[in-house]
Amino acid sequence: MVLNGTVRVDFGSSETLRKPEKYPMQSRILREGEVLHVLSECPYRLTALEDCRIIEVGDKHDNEPVRIEDDYGRKNAEQS
């Protein structure tokens, strides 16, 4: 949920990573008050288009995120 600002969300289905040509990533712009539900184990990426605050809620608290790409050089837990 976007509390304020604007964010682009790129997201896919559970098949996107295995068959990206058949199940490509989609993109959506979210503004204040808008919500996007991305199912568990589906890839997604948030990009702030301006200063923003978001609420992100996950349902699998015992799993670390799997980073496919990261602009800040963070690694997955198993790569540390």
C-alpha positions in Angstrom: 0.0 0.0 0.0 1.3 3.4 -0.9 0.9 5.9 1.9 2.2 8.8 -0.1 4.3 9.3 -3.3 4.4 7.3 -6.4 6.0 3.9 -7.0 6.4 1.6 -10.0 5.8 -2.1 -9.3 7.2 -4.7 -11.7 5.7 -8.1 -10.9 5.2 -11.6 -12.3 3.5 -14.9 -11.8 4.9 -18.0 -10.2 5.9 -19.1 -13.7 7.7 -15.9 -14.7 11.2 -16.9 -13.6 11.0 -20.3 -15.4 9.3 -19.1 -18.6 9.6 -15.3 -18.9 8.8 -15.3 -22.6 5.4 -16.9 -21.9 4.8 -15.2 -18.5 6.5 -11.8 -18.7 6.7 -9.3 -15.9 4.0 -6.7 -15.8 4.3 -3.1 -14.6 2.0 -0.9 -12.7 2.2 2.7 -11.3 0.8 3.1 -7.8 -0.1 6.3 -6.1 -1.2 7.4 -2.7 -3.8 5.0 -1.3 -3.5 2.3 -4.0 -2.7 -1.3 -3.2 -1.3 -4.2 -5.2 -1.4 -7.8 -4.0 1.4 -10.0 -5.3 1.1 -13.7 -4.5 3.7 -15.5 -2.4 6.7 -16.8 -4.3 6.1 -14.4 -7.3 8.8 -12.0 -8.3 8.4 -8.3 -7.8 10.4 -5.1 -7.7 9.5 -1.7 -6.3 11.0 1.5 -7.8 10.2 4.8 -6.1 9.4 7.4 -8.8 9.4 10.1 -6.2 9.8 10.2 -2.4 7.3 7.8 -1.0 6.3 5.7 2.0 4.9 2.2 1.5 3.6 -0.6 3.6 4.8 -4.0 2.5 3.4 -7.1 4.2 4.7 -10.6 3.6 3.2 -13.9 4.7 6.4 -16.0 5.0 8.3 -14.5 7.8 10.7 -17.4 8.1 12.1 -17.1 4.6 14.7 -14.6 3.4 14.0 -12.7 0.2 15.5 -14.1 -3.0 17.2 -11.2 -4.8 17.4 -11.6 -8.5 18.8 -8.2 -9.1 19.8 -5.5 -6.5 21.0 -2.0 -7.3 22.5 -1.7 -3.8 24.8 -4.8 -3.9 22.9 -6.8 -1.2 23.2 -10.6 -1.5 20.9 -13.5 -0.7 21.5 -15.2 2.7 23.2 -18.2 1.0 25.5 -15.9 -1.0 26.8 -14.1 2.2 
